Amino acid sequence: MMLSFTLNGQGVRLDTALDKRVVDLLRELQALDVKEGCGTGECGACSVLLDGVHRLSCLMLAAQLQGRELTTAAGLGSASAPHPIQRAFAEHGAVQCGFCSPGMTIAASALLAQNPDPTRDEVRRALSGNLCRCTGYVKIVDAVRAAAKELGDAPSDAPSAAPDDETAGARGKP
């Protein structure tokens, strides 16, 4: 069936099975910034914004895209003009292997659209559905807070020694 939607600001019209998972469709469209980690909605690597709302593309069907706007991490910014969240991730060392980064930046973008001045706890809660095996989350939280400051001139916490709850990243929780 013919499907029409917007992907990162560009119109897409294609013939596809409407029961195809969105994560698979995006990979076919070369949206390689959308990763599949678990395929069950547990890791957040496949995070996208659908009409500005954070969604997991591994749990969505292509039919859900009809007439809607889909944004991946690549749609947030570019190499020459990165989004403040992307820039903050790079500047604060919030990227290690990079597998979770697109999903993390999408989740952070959704958070900052709703709450331009989140506390560290609010950032951790908002990112709790996105798993990282490398960073321990402290630098990721620092990056989101820095992006919030840049986007809205919100107060930013200086990186400090991580409280015990922030070392939970090694256990899979931000």
Contacts in CASP RR format, 6 or more apart in sequence:
PFRMAT RR
TARGET T0000
AUTHOR 0000-0000-0000
METHOD contacts of the structure
MODEL  1
MMLSFTLNGQGVRLDTALDKRVVDLLRELQALDVKEGCGTGECGACSVLL
DGVHRLSCLMLAAQLQGRELTTAAGLGSASAPHPIQRAFAEHGAVQCGFC
SPGMTIAASALLAQNPDPTRDEVRRALSGNLCRCTGYVKIVDAVRAAAKE
LGDAPSDAPSAAPDDETAGARGKP
1 15 0 8 1.000
1 16 0 8 1.000
1 17 0 8 1.000
1 18 0 8 1.000
2 13 0 8 1.000
2 14 0 8 1.000
2 15 0 8 1.000
3 12 0 8 1.000
3 13 0 8 1.000
3 14 0 8 1.000
3 15 0 8 1.000
3 16 0 8 1.000
3 18 0 8 1.000
3 62 0 8 1.000
3 63 0 8 1.000
3 65 0 8 1.000
3 66 0 8 1.000
4 11 0 8 1.000
4 12 0 8 1.000
4 13 0 8 1.000
4 66 0 8 1.000
4 67 0 8 1.000
5 11 0 8 1.000
5 12 0 8 1.000
5 65 0 8 1.000
5 66 0 8 1.000
5 67 0 8 1.000
5 68 0 8 1.000
5 69 0 8 1.000
5 70 0 8 1.000
6 12 0 8 1.000
6 67 0 8 1.000
6 68 0 8 1.000
6 69 0 8 1.000
6 70 0 8 1.000
7 26 0 8 1.000
7 29 0 8 1.000
7 31 0 8 1.000
7 70 0 8 1.000
7 71 0 8 1.000
7 72 0 8 1.000
8 31 0 8 1.000
8 70 0 8 1.000
8 71 0 8 1.000
8 72 0 8 1.000
8 74 0 8 1.000
8 75 0 8 1.000
9 69 0 8 1.000
9 71 0 8 1.000
9 75 0 8 1.000
12 29 0 8 1.000
14 29 0 8 1.000
16 25 0 8 1.000
16 62 0 8 1.000
17 62 0 8 1.000
18 61 0 8 1.000
18 62 0 8 1.000
18 63 0 8 1.000
19 61 0 8 1.000
19 62 0 8 1.000
19 63 0 8 1.000
20 61 0 8 1.000
20 62 0 8 1.000
21 57 0 8 1.000
21 58 0 8 1.000
21 59 0 8 1.000
21 60 0 8 1.000
21 61 0 8 1.000
21 62 0 8 1.000
22 48 0 8 1.000
22 57 0 8 1.000
22 58 0 8 1.000
22 60 0 8 1.000
22 61 0 8 1.000
22 62 0 8 1.000
22 64 0 8 1.000
22 65 0 8 1.000
22 70 0 8 1.000
23 34 0 8 1.000
23 36 0 8 1.000
23 39 0 8 1.000
23 46 0 8 1.000
23 57 0 8 1.000
23 58 0 8 1.000
23 60 0 8 1.000
25 62 0 8 1.000
25 65 0 8 1.000
26 34 0 8 1.000
26 48 0 8 1.000
26 57 0 8 1.000
26 70 0 8 1.000
26 72 0 8 1.000
27 34 0 8 1.000
27 36 0 8 1.000
31 72 0 8 1.000
31 74 0 8 1.000
33 72 0 8 1.000
33 73 0 8 1.000
33 74 0 8 1.000
33 102 0 8 1.000
34 45 0 8 1.000
34 46 0 8 1.000
34 47 0 8 1.000
34 48 0 8 1.000
34 57 0 8 1.000
34 72 0 8 1.000
34 73 0 8 1.000
34 102 0 8 1.000
35 45 0 8 1.000
35 46 0 8 1.000
35 99 0 8 1.000
35 100 0 8 1.000
35 102 0 8 1.000
35 103 0 8 1.000
36 45 0 8 1.000
36 46 0 8 1.000
36 58 0 8 1.000
37 43 0 8 1.000
37 44 0 8 1.000
37 45 0 8 1.000
37 46 0 8 1.000
37 58 0 8 1.000
37 99 0 8 1.000
38 44 0 8 1.000
38 45 0 8 1.000
38 58 0 8 1.000
39 46 0 8 1.000
39 58 0 8 1.000
39 59 0 8 1.000
40 58 0 8 1.000
40 59 0 8 1.000
41 56 0 8 1.000
41 58 0 8 1.000
41 59 0 8 1.000
42 129 0 8 1.000
42 131 0 8 1.000
43 100 0 8 1.000
43 129 0 8 1.000
43 130 0 8 1.000
43 131 0 8 1.000
44 56 0 8 1.000
44 100 0 8 1.000
44 103 0 8 1.000
44 107 0 8 1.000
44 129 0 8 1.000
44 130 0 8 1.000
44 131 0 8 1.000
45 99 0 8 1.000
45 100 0 8 1.000
45 102 0 8 1.000
45 103 0 8 1.000
45 130 0 8 1.000
45 131 0 8 1.000
46 56 0 8 1.000
46 57 0 8 1.000
46 58 0 8 1.000
46 103 0 8 1.000
47 54 0 8 1.000
47 55 0 8 1.000
47 56 0 8 1.000
47 57 0 8 1.000
47 102 0 8 1.000
47 103 0 8 1.000
47 104 0 8 1.000
47 106 0 8 1.000
47 107 0 8 1.000
47 130 0 8 1.000
48 54 0 8 1.000
48 55 0 8 1.000
48 56 0 8 1.000
48 57 0 8 1.000
48 70 0 8 1.000
48 71 0 8 1.000
48 72 0 8 1.000
48 106 0 8 1.000
49 55 0 8 1.000
49 70 0 8 1.000
49 71 0 8 1.000
49 72 0 8 1.000
49 106 0 8 1.000
49 109 0 8 1.000
49 110 0 8 1.000
50 60 0 8 1.000
50 64 0 8 1.000
50 65 0 8 1.000
50 68 0 8 1.000
50 69 0 8 1.000
50 70 0 8 1.000
51 68 0 8 1.000
51 69 0 8 1.000
52 69 0 8 1.000
52 71 0 8 1.000
52 110 0 8 1.000
52 113 0 8 1.000
53 110 0 8 1.000
54 106 0 8 1.000
54 107 0 8 1.000
54 109 0 8 1.000
54 110 0 8 1.000
71 106 0 8 1.000
72 102 0 8 1.000
72 106 0 8 1.000
73 86 0 8 1.000
73 101 0 8 1.000
73 102 0 8 1.000
73 103 0 8 1.000
73 105 0 8 1.000
73 106 0 8 1.000
74 102 0 8 1.000
76 82 0 8 1.000
76 83 0 8 1.000
76 85 0 8 1.000
76 86 0 8 1.000
76 105 0 8 1.000
76 106 0 8 1.000
76 109 0 8 1.000
77 83 0 8 1.000
77 86 0 8 1.000
82 90 0 8 1.000
83 105 0 8 1.000
83 109 0 8 1.000
84 147 0 8 1.000
84 150 0 8 1.000
84 151 0 8 1.000
85 105 0 8 1.000
85 108 0 8 1.000
85 109 0 8 1.000
85 112 0 8 1.000
85 143 0 8 1.000
85 144 0 8 1.000
85 147 0 8 1.000
86 105 0 8 1.000
87 147 0 8 1.000
87 150 0 8 1.000
88 94 0 8 1.000
88 143 0 8 1.000
88 144 0 8 1.000
88 146 0 8 1.000
88 147 0 8 1.000
88 150 0 8 1.000
89 95 0 8 1.000
89 101 0 8 1.000
89 104 0 8 1.000
89 105 0 8 1.000
89 140 0 8 1.000
89 143 0 8 1.000
91 143 0 8 1.000
91 146 0 8 1.000
92 139 0 8 1.000
92 142 0 8 1.000
92 143 0 8 1.000
92 146 0 8 1.000
92 159 0 8 1.000
93 135 0 8 1.000
93 139 0 8 1.000
93 143 0 8 1.000
94 101 0 8 1.000
94 104 0 8 1.000
94 135 0 8 1.000
94 139 0 8 1.000
94 140 0 8 1.000
94 142 0 8 1.000
94 143 0 8 1.000
95 101 0 8 1.000
95 135 0 8 1.000
96 132 0 8 1.000
96 134 0 8 1.000
96 135 0 8 1.000
97 133 0 8 1.000
97 134 0 8 1.000
98 134 0 8 1.000
100 130 0 8 1.000
100 131 0 8 1.000
100 132 0 8 1.000
100 133 0 8 1.000
100 134 0 8 1.000
103 130 0 8 1.000
104 127 0 8 1.000
104 130 0 8 1.000
104 132 0 8 1.000
104 140 0 8 1.000
107 126 0 8 1.000
107 127 0 8 1.000
107 129 0 8 1.000
107 130 0 8 1.000
108 123 0 8 1.000
108 126 0 8 1.000
108 127 0 8 1.000
108 143 0 8 1.000
108 144 0 8 1.000
108 147 0 8 1.000
110 126 0 8 1.000
111 118 0 8 1.000
111 122 0 8 1.000
111 123 0 8 1.000
111 126 0 8 1.000
111 127 0 8 1.000
111 144 0 8 1.000
112 118 0 8 1.000
112 144 0 8 1.000
112 147 0 8 1.000
112 148 0 8 1.000
112 151 0 8 1.000
115 122 0 8 1.000
115 126 0 8 1.000
116 148 0 8 1.000
116 151 0 8 1.000
116 152 0 8 1.000
116 154 0 8 1.000
117 148 0 8 1.000
117 152 0 8 1.000
117 154 0 8 1.000
117 155 0 8 1.000
118 126 0 8 1.000
118 144 0 8 1.000
118 145 0 8 1.000
118 148 0 8 1.000
120 141 0 8 1.000
120 145 0 8 1.000
120 157 0 8 1.000
120 166 0 8 1.000
123 141 0 8 1.000
123 144 0 8 1.000
123 145 0 8 1.000
123 174 0 8 1.000
124 137 0 8 1.000
124 141 0 8 1.000
124 165 0 8 1.000
124 166 0 8 1.000
124 174 0 8 1.000
127 137 0 8 1.000
127 140 0 8 1.000
127 141 0 8 1.000
127 144 0 8 1.000
127 174 0 8 1.000
128 173 0 8 1.000
128 174 0 8 1.000
130 174 0 8 1.000
131 172 0 8 1.000
132 140 0 8 1.000
132 169 0 8 1.000
132 172 0 8 1.000
132 174 0 8 1.000
133 172 0 8 1.000
135 169 0 8 1.000
136 166 0 8 1.000
136 167 0 8 1.000
136 168 0 8 1.000
136 169 0 8 1.000
136 170 0 8 1.000
136 174 0 8 1.000
137 166 0 8 1.000
137 168 0 8 1.000
137 169 0 8 1.000
137 173 0 8 1.000
137 174 0 8 1.000
138 159 0 8 1.000
138 162 0 8 1.000
138 166 0 8 1.000
138 167 0 8 1.000
139 159 0 8 1.000
140 174 0 8 1.000
141 166 0 8 1.000
141 174 0 8 1.000
142 157 0 8 1.000
142 159 0 8 1.000
145 154 0 8 1.000
145 156 0 8 1.000
145 157 0 8 1.000
146 156 0 8 1.000
148 154 0 8 1.000
148 156 0 8 1.000
149 155 0 8 1.000
149 156 0 8 1.000
168 174 0 8 1.000
END
